[in-house]
Amino acid sequence: MYYGIGKSTSPVTVNENGIWTTDISSDLLGTDVKVAAIQTLNGMSSVTSDPVSFTLVKNLEAPVITVPANGATNVEASPTIAGTGRTSAVVNVSDGTNTILSTTVNSDNTWSGVVSTPLSSGRSYTITASQTLGTTVSSSSSEVTFTTRSE
């Protein structure tokens, strides 16, 4: 398999199910990767496959929650929660037990959403967020604690 310009992996063998795998050193790659393969059997080689492009996520940092502010009080029962993250990642905000918001990071690295199921009034919540890009999941953000408005 070939990747990048002039880089290739060691030859690999196709298994009985017609599947092959190989590892690529991520130290040699940028974030935008293009790969192609050539099959060789009995000294005869195929044409190069059409290239496949993908984005390599080397380090997916935790998203940041900016709204509500840590320690905020008198927060609405259906608050807007917002922050920053990696463009196109899916951010999931959790109250420790349940996912209370799921949204996608915009091209300007911001995200926001309104909690769809109202939170209990007069209660303290501690939330965290993580983000997923492809199959890579970040660690959790710093905790943000806030108290909803009493009715």
Summary of the structure (lengths in Angstrom):
residues: 151
radius of gyration: 22.5
end to end distance: 63.5
largest distance: 78.6
contacts: 388
relative contact order: 0.19
helix: 2%
strand: 42%
